[in-house]
Amino acid sequence: MTEWRPVVAAVAGTLLLAGCTSGADGGSAGEGKKGSARSGTSGSDGAGSSASADGTDTTTPDGADPSSSAAAVAEDEPYTMAEELAPRTRSEAVAFVRGLTPRADNFGSGFRKAQPYESDPGEWAVLDEDCVWQRQPLPDTALASLTRRFELPRSGGKGPVQVSMTVTVHKDTTAARRDMAVSLEEALRCPNQRLNATEQVRGLYSRADPFSEARNGVTDDDLIESGELLVDGIKGALPFDWFKYRLGPVTVAATDRIGAGHTDEEASRIASQVAQGVAYTAAEIDSIGGNTARDDAEGKDSSDDAEARDE
């Protein structure tokens, strides 16, 4: 097993700070949604996004830096999805994942949508017994799983950066927890994995942290993996990182493939930005069915009760 790469160790260190400096609006930094309400303040993904502490709209215009609308959040309240507010059927789950609005520049300046952009939400990737990733139909424990792809084009002699982000709606929180456990086990079972016909990863190192651990300041659970990417036709190993977060019965995961020519410092920055981008989507999910949604519902119920008493 390889040692913990410094680039991902640096990203892991940002988990504590993530809740303070990310997109505050929960709408992937630009869709006009309100951010997750949080009590108290703290001191940027796996790193997370900040949500508007007072529930105000912090929309950023297209092309703006999502972190410019950051607000402080508490470390004792993760981004999550309440199970009672989560999609309950496959059609609801497909509509949910398609309705999320990640922006390419959430992952850093210069990123754009890749082609093909979206996967079939009725399938997901499975690591088989031979440590080869395969696309298979969803099991009964998952309702929908949508992958979206982004890229930072080749520039200045530096290879492209490819990002794949997957949002999966599980049948319930227990199924999502089991999926996180399986993901953690896979790096132990298969430290070397075949991604496709031309790419493979070797020496995967995996670490998971529940929200109660100090390293995770974002979601209910987080998982970070690091390894070396080998690509046919390219000499030497390239950086490879994988981030996965659980919000109740929903998981959000992303991989980055960092092309040749980037320095270690650049690779570390890119990995941090990718993790930050995943956290923007986590904030958006929370704004739909997490703390903000529950707080808003409680406030509305309280207002309705007051009106009823006045009548």
MODALIN-V430727 format. One record per residue. N is the residue number from 1. RES is the residue in one small letter. OMEGA is omega as a letter, one per 40 degrees, with the letter a starting at -180 (999 if undefined). NEAR is the number of other C-alpha atoms within 8 Angstrom. Layout:
<<N;RES;OMEGA;NEAR> <N;RES;OMEGA;NEAR>>
This chain:
<<1;m;a;6> <2;t;i;7> <3;e;i;5> <4;w;a;8> <5;r;i;8> <6;p;a;7> <7;v;a;11> <8;v;i;14> <9;a;i;9> <10;a;i;10> <11;v;i;15> <12;a;i;12> <13;g;i;9> <14;t;a;14> <15;l;i;17> <16;l;a;13> <17;l;a;13> <18;a;a;18> <19;g;a;20> <20;c;a;16> <21;t;a;14> <22;s;a;19> <23;g;a;18> <24;a;a;19> <25;d;a;21> <26;g;i;19> <27;g;a;19> <28;s;i;16> <29;a;i;16> <30;g;a;12> <31;e;i;10> <32;g;i;11> <33;k;i;13> <34;k;a;15> <35;g;a;21> <36;s;i;19> <37;a;i;12> <38;r;i;13> <39;s;i;8> <40;g;a;7> <41;t;i;10> <42;s;a;9> <43;g;999;5> <44;s;999;15> <45;d;g;19> <46;g;a;19> <47;a;a;20> <48;g;i;23> <49;s;i;20> <50;s;i;18> <51;a;a;22> <52;s;a;19> <53;a;a;15> <54;d;i;6> <55;g;a;11> <56;t;i;8> <57;d;a;10> <58;t;a;12> <59;t;i;11> <60;t;a;13> <61;p;i;6> <62;d;i;5> <63;g;a;5> <64;a;i;7> <65;d;a;6> <66;p;a;14> <67;s;a;10> <68;s;a;8> <69;s;a;12> <70;a;i;15> <71;a;a;12> <72;a;i;14> <73;v;i;15> <74;a;i;11> <75;e;a;10> <76;d;a;4> <77;e;a;7> <78;p;i;10> <79;y;a;15> <80;t;i;15> <81;m;i;16> <82;a;a;11> <83;e;a;9> <84;e;i;4> <85;l;a;7> <86;a;i;9> <87;p;a;9> <88;r;a;7> <89;t;i;7> <90;r;a;9> <91;s;i;6> <92;e;a;9> <93;a;i;13> <94;v;i;12> <95;a;a;8> <96;f;a;9> <97;v;i;13> <98;r;a;8> <99;g;i;6> <100;l;a;10> <101;t;i;9> <102;p;i;9> <103;r;a;8> <104;a;a;10> <105;d;i;10> <106;n;a;15> <107;f;i;14> <108;g;a;11> <109;s;i;6> <110;g;i;7> <111;f;i;12> <112;r;i;9> <113;k;i;9> <114;a;i;8> <115;q;e;5> <116;p;a;6> <117;y;a;10> <118;e;i;8> <119;s;i;9> <120;d;a;8> <121;p;i;10> <122;g;i;10> <123;e;i;12> <124;w;a;11> <125;a;a;8> <126;v;i;8> <127;l;a;10> <128;d;a;8> <129;e;i;5> <130;d;i;5> <131;c;i;10> <132;v;i;11> <133;w;a;12> <134;q;i;8> <135;r;a;8> <136;q;i;8> <137;p;i;7> <138;l;i;12> <139;p;i;5> <140;d;a;6> <141;t;i;9> <142;a;a;12> <143;l;i;15> <144;a;i;15> <145;s;a;17> <146;l;i;15> <147;t;i;13> <148;r;a;10> <149;r;a;14> <150;f;i;13> <151;e;i;12> <152;l;a;10> <153;p;i;9> <154;r;a;9> <155;s;i;7> <156;g;a;4> <157;g;i;6> <158;k;a;10> <159;g;a;12> <160;p;i;12> <161;v;a;12> <162;q;a;11> <163;v;i;12> <164;s;i;11> <165;m;a;12> <166;t;i;11> <167;v;a;12> <168;t;i;13> <169;v;i;14> <170;h;a;14> <171;k;i;12> <172;d;a;10> <173;t;i;11> <174;t;i;7> <175;a;i;12> <176;a;i;15> <177;r;i;10> <178;r;i;8> <179;d;i;8> <180;m;i;11> <181;a;i;8> <182;v;i;8> <183;s;i;8> <184;l;a;12> <185;e;a;8> <186;e;i;10> <187;a;i;13> <188;l;i;9> <189;r;a;6> <190;c;i;9> <191;p;i;13> <192;n;a;11> <193;q;i;11> <194;r;a;11> <195;l;a;10> <196;n;a;8> <197;a;a;5> <198;t;a;7> <199;e;i;11> <200;q;i;12> <201;v;i;15> <202;r;i;11> <203;g;a;11> <204;l;i;15> <205;y;a;14> <206;s;i;11> <207;r;i;8> <208;a;i;9> <209;d;i;11> <210;p;a;9> <211;f;a;13> <212;s;i;6> <213;e;a;7> <214;a;a;7> <215;r;a;10> <216;n;i;14> <217;g;a;15> <218;v;a;16> <219;t;a;15> <220;d;i;13> <221;d;i;12> <222;d;i;15> <223;l;i;15> <224;i;i;14> <225;e;a;13> <226;s;i;15> <227;g;i;14> <228;e;a;12> <229;l;i;13> <230;l;a;12> <231;v;i;10> <232;d;i;6> <233;g;i;4> <234;i;a;6> <235;k;i;5> <236;g;a;5> <237;a;i;8> <238;l;i;11> <239;p;i;12> <240;f;a;13> <241;d;i;13> <242;w;i;12> <243;f;i;15> <244;k;a;13> <245;y;i;14> <246;r;i;16> <247;l;a;15> <248;g;a;13> <249;p;a;18> <250;v;i;13> <251;t;i;14> <252;v;a;15> <253;a;i;12> <254;a;i;14> <255;t;i;11> <256;d;i;13> <257;r;a;12> <258;i;a;13> <259;g;a;11> <260;a;i;8> <261;g;i;7> <262;h;i;11> <263;t;i;6> <264;d;i;7> <265;e;i;8> <266;e;i;8> <267;a;i;12> <268;s;i;13> <269;r;i;8> <270;i;i;10> <271;a;i;13> <272;s;i;14> <273;q;i;12> <274;v;i;15> <275;a;i;16> <276;q;i;18> <277;g;i;12> <278;v;a;18> <279;a;i;15> <280;y;i;18> <281;t;i;15> <282;a;i;17> <283;a;i;21> <284;e;i;15> <285;i;i;14> <286;d;a;18> <287;s;a;16> <288;i;a;9> <289;g;a;14> <290;g;a;14> <291;n;a;15> <292;t;a;14> <293;a;a;12> <294;r;i;9> <295;d;i;9> <296;d;a;8> <297;a;i;8> <298;e;i;8> <299;g;i;8> <300;k;i;8> <301;d;i;8> <302;s;i;8> <303;s;i;8> <304;d;i;8> <305;d;a;8> <306;a;i;8> <307;e;a;8> <308;a;i;7> <309;r;a;6> <310;d;i;5> <311;e;999;4>>
